[in-house]
Amino acid sequence: MKRRFFLKTATAATLASAIPQSIFAMTEGKGPRIAFGGIGIESSTYSRIRARMQDFSVLSGDALTNSDRFAFLKKYPVTFMPTVVAAATPGGPVDRATYDTIKAEFLKQLRALLPLDGLFLPMHGAMFVDGMQDAEGDWMESARRVVGPDCLLSASYDLHGNVSQRVIDNIDMFSAFRTAPHIDREETMQRACVMLLHCLEQHIRPTLVWAPIPVLMPGERSSTTWEPGKRLWAQLPKLNEEPGILDVSMLVGYVWADEPRATACAVVTGTAVATEEKIAVSLAQQYWDARKEFQFGTVTGTIDECIERAMKAKTQPAILADSGDNPTGGGTSDRAEVLEELLRYKVQNTVFAGITDRPATDKCYAAGVGATLPLSIGATLDPLGSKPVKVSAKVVFLLPSTKPQEREAVVQIEGITLVLCSSRRPYHDIVDFTRLGLQPSSYKIIVVKSGYLSPELAPLANPSLMALSDGSINQDILHLPKNKLRRPSYPFVPDLTFTPKAIVSARSEP
């Protein structure tokens, strides 16, 4: 199937207004053939653990079509045909055999749906695969080989994804989150999908333009809820209204990845290349000019300093974030240094959610609620990274579960209520506590393995404290292990000079 594309002037505003009259006027069976599928994980190259098949949720067929994550696709009159979507909690690099297996199944299902007019790629952007640089670029290039040059590809990314020229040269449209903490996941995917539908219906093949920015910051220093991130990202919706512009994105990148593509960047999709270049260069220059403004948006300190502040606080609950071991950033989530210090300080009325330790969790299930038993907690996923803490614990709650990997136990250790879990997972929402019989607001101190706090926990924090703890996503980025592949960037090269340059996709119309 060969589809001829014409460049037409379009804006995000006209695109949105055109949806009811054009895209939504398509009837099932007469619209374009569109598939969707992707892979998402954030991979710290400083982690010794590996993401393997059992760590991924892999959906296809009806399970994917009917998943809550992609329920929004059903509102379009065009059927989005499922292939494979794989997702895992952030962690270490992906085992190569695991990646190859998932990719092979994705490409197999993609071939079965040919011919295709469009492909939506819901990605993350910070995946690292053993023995491979630019894993997302490999995924997209492989998809392009299957679907051919005329099929339109639209991708959605996390704000902390890393973009490359290989990515830009193999897709046609791009949308990234505009909030951190991330509250616009679905909105971003919708922008990517509506853009794809619009371009197919109007026979538009847009052009991608991007501008890499040699700045790398932890997400905890570049949140969009405080400056300079707040003002930098606030301008993007207005830029979407420029003539010939379909979508504008700006990405922080992922700092805990030792690979050449690790960088901040601006990416613009549209049909007016000169305007796209102007916007990309302007955003890149603004980001560069603001590079020294990026700071933590909450009180930080050592583990001891944060515990002392929490204990002395006249208000509650004080929420203490164990930032170096945050599982949603790539931490192993099995480190127990904060627990050790909490016990040394003899804290009271404290809840800690949670530490990943399957052996300790299984022992709690074997002992049962009410039992008191000796436990070794921590350092089970990465024994070389930290050391365990030996305690006597009373089991107070066991989450009903038929799957050992989904077990969660609540134990009492002196004045600390500790959550143990079999698999790495965050405790960032109120329901993560209440389903375990815990009311977070009732505690003087709440400890979570997190960076900046989630939208649900942040309003509860009184005060909010972030411990600059050790781990595979250490916030002390200047003293990360020596890099081999990362290109020179600020703040690693403090006196770096930079002049932004816009780069046009190789798929640009001649």
C-alpha positions, -999 to 999 in steps of 0.1 A, spaced: 0 0 0 16 33 -11 2 65 3 12 98 -12 17 126 13 15 163 8 28 190 32 0 211 44 1 239 69 -14 228 102 -13 238 138 -22 221 170 -52 244 173 -65 237 139 -57 200 144 -79 199 175 -107 218 159 -106 194 129 -110 163 149 -149 162 150 -153 171 113 -125 150 98 -110 123 120 -141 115 138 -160 114 106 -142 83 95 -162 51 99 -148 18 110 -135 -2 81 -130 28 59 -103 46 79 -65 40 78 -49 8 91 -31 17 124 -12 -6 148 3 2 182 30 -13 203 62 -4 223 84 -10 252 91 11 283 117 9 311 141 33 327 176 17 330 204 28 352 237 17 338 251 21 374 229 -8 386 242 -43 389 207 -59 386 192 -69 353 157 -66 340 146 -100 327 114 -114 312 98 -120 346 102 -83 354 82 -72 324 44 -70 320 39 -80 283 4 -75 269 -9 -83 234 -42 -90 217 -74 -85 236 -55 -80 269 -37 -50 254 -68 -36 237 -88 -38 269 -61 -26 292 -69 6 312 -38 22 299 -50 23 263 -88 26 270 -86 61 254 -79 46 220 -115 33 218 -129 68 215 -115 71 181 -136 57 152 -104 41 137 -93 8 152 -59 8 167 -47 -28 162 -26 -42 190 8 -58 187 29 -59 219 34 -34 248 60 -44 274 66 -23 305 87 -28 336 95 -9 368 127 11 362 159 -7 372 191 -19 357 200 -27 320 177 -51 302 190 -86 296 198 -89 259 179 -122 254 148 -106 271 149 -76 248 154 -98 217 125 -120 226 101 -91 232 112 -73 200 108 -105 179 72 -110 191 65 -73 184 78 -75 149 61 -108 142 27 -93 152 35 -61 132 42 -82 100 9 -100 105 -10 -67 103 6 -54 71 -1 -33 51 -2 -4 76 -8 33 72 2 43 107 20 30 138 18 44 173 48 37 195 41 42 233 77 43 246 96 55 276 129 65 261 155 56 287 160 18 281 195 4 281 200 -31 267 232 -51 274 256 -49 245 235 -22 227 236 15 225 203 34 217 179 6 223 148 27 214 166 36 181 170 -1 174 133 -7 182 121 21 159 145 13 131 134 -24 132 98 -13 130 105 10 101 121 -18 81 89 -39 86 63 -12 78 81 5 50 89 41 42 53 53 36 38 43 70 36 72 95 52 65 129 42 86 159 60 81 193 52 92 228 80 95 254 87 101 290 101 135 299 132 116 311 138 98 278 169 101 258 165 109 221 190 102 193 194 110 156 185 74 149 152 78 167 144 111 148 153 96 114 129 67 118 97 83 130 75 112 118 59 126 150 69 129 186 52 139 219 68 139 253 54 144 288 53 180 299 51 175 337 73 161 364 60 145 385 42 129 356 5 137 355 0 139 317 8 104 305 -25 98 288 -27 134 275 7 129 259 -3 96 242 -35 113 230 -14 141 214 7 115 196 -24 96 184 -45 126 173 -15 140 155 -11 106 137 -48 104 128 -49 140 116 -18 136 93 -32 104 78 -66 119 72 -51 150 57 -23 132 37 4 151 56 38 137 63 53 161 89 89 167 96 108 163 128 134 188 140 154 185 171 181 203 190 203 183 215 213 203 247 244 191 265 229 194 300 221 164 322 201 168 355 184 144 378 146 147 376 147 158 412 164 190 401 143 197 371 107 193 382 81 213 362 65 224 395 93 248 403 117 271 385 133 270 360 114 240 348 80 256 355 85 285 331 104 265 305 77 239 300 48 264 305 55 279 271 51 247 251 13 247 247 14 282 232 42 272 208 19 244 196 -4 272 182 23 285 158 14 280 121 29 248 108 35 234 142 19 202 154 37 195 187 66 208 207 84 188 233 114 194 256 131 166 275 154 165 305 169 132 294 181 104 318 213 112 336 220 77 350 228 62 317 263 60 304 256 63 266 262 90 240 225 99 235 221 109 272 212 145 269 184 171 272 168 182 240 140 200 222 119 182 196 94 198 172 69 182 149 54 202 121 51 211 84 70 244 86 107 235 89 120 270 93 96 277 122 104 243 137 141 251 136 136 285 152 116 270 180 140 242 186 170 265 188 152 290 210 142 263 235 177 248 235 192 282 242 167 289 270 174 256 286 212 261 283 209 296 298 190 282 327 213 253 334 227 267 367 192 275 380 182 238 383 181 230 420 163 206 443 128 218 451 128 205 486 150 204 517 179 179 512 206 165 534 223 134 545 203 105 559 212 115 595 204 152 588 169 144 574 161 120 602 170 146 628 149 173 610 120 148 609 122 140 646 124 177 656 96 188 634 66 203 652 43 193 625 35 159 609 38 138 589 74 145 579 80 126 547 116 115 541 125 103 506 153 78 502 163 92 468 193 70 459 172 38 460 140 50 443 126 22 422 108 45 399 141 61 389 161 29 386 171 21 422 174 -15 433 150 -8 462 167 -33 484 190 -10 504 185 -8 542 208 21 553 179 43 561 163 16 582 196 11 600 198 48 609 161 50 619 167 22 644 199 39 657 179 71 663 152 50 680 125 68 660 89 62 670 56 64 652 73 59 618 61 40 587 87 29 561 73 17 527 91 -2 516 122 -25 511 123 -52 485 134 -84 501 117 -116 489 134 -140 514 123 -118 543 88 -114 529 84 -152 524 96 -158 560 68 -135 572 42 -154 553 55 -187 566 54 -174 602 20 -158 599 4 -127 615 13 -122 651 46 -141 649 79 -125 660 109 -137 642 145 -127 634 150 -112 599 179 -101 578 165 -72 557 181 -57 526 208 -64 501 191 -94 485 190 -81 449 224 -65 449 245 -80 478 275 -60 466 258 -27 468 249 -25 505 246 -47 536 216 -61 554 202 -51 588 195 -78 613 163 -73 634 136 -89 654 103 -82 638 66 -89 645 44 -97 616 13 -74 617 -2 -78 582 1 -100 552 -14 -90 519 -36 -118 505 -19 -130 474 -18 -163 454 14 -152 436 46 -152 457 61 -124 436 32 -101 446 35 -107 484 38 -77 507 42 -80 545 40 -53 572 62 -58 603 68 -39 635 104 -33 644 105 -13 677 89 21 667 90 14 630 62 -1 609 80 -15 579 66 -28 546 85 -56 529 77 -66 493 87 -96 471 91 -75 439 104 -40 433 76 -15 434 70 21 446 47 33 475 38 67 461 0 67 463 -22 67 494 -38 34 483 -4 18 485 -6 23 522 -43 19 529 -46 -15 512 -20 -27 537 -41 -14 566 -19 17 570 -31 53 574 -1 74 564 -14 107 579 -14 91 614 24 88 615 49 114 626 74 102 600 68 85 566 97 71 547 95 62 511 120 53 484 113 82 462 129 113 447 105 142 444 72 132 460 43 120 440 13 143 435 -6 124 462 21 124 489 34 159 483 4 177 498 6 154 529 43 162 536 48 186 565 77 189 561 91 173 529 127 160 532 149 143 506 179 122 518 208 123 494 213 86 500 236 62 481 224 39 453 223 33 416 206 66 410 227 87 434 218 124 432 255 132 436 259 129 398 293 146 397 308 117 416 291 89 397 314 61 385 336 70 356 318 71 323 330 56 290 304 67 265 286 99 277 294 130 256 307 161 273 279 179 291 271 203 319 276 200 349 302 172 343 321 198 322 314 231 341 331 254 316 315 238 285 305 261 257 275 255 235 257 270 205 224 253 198 218 238 164 186 224 149 188 191 131 162 180 106 151 144 103 164 124 73 127 117 65 122 154 56 106 160 23 132 171 -3 
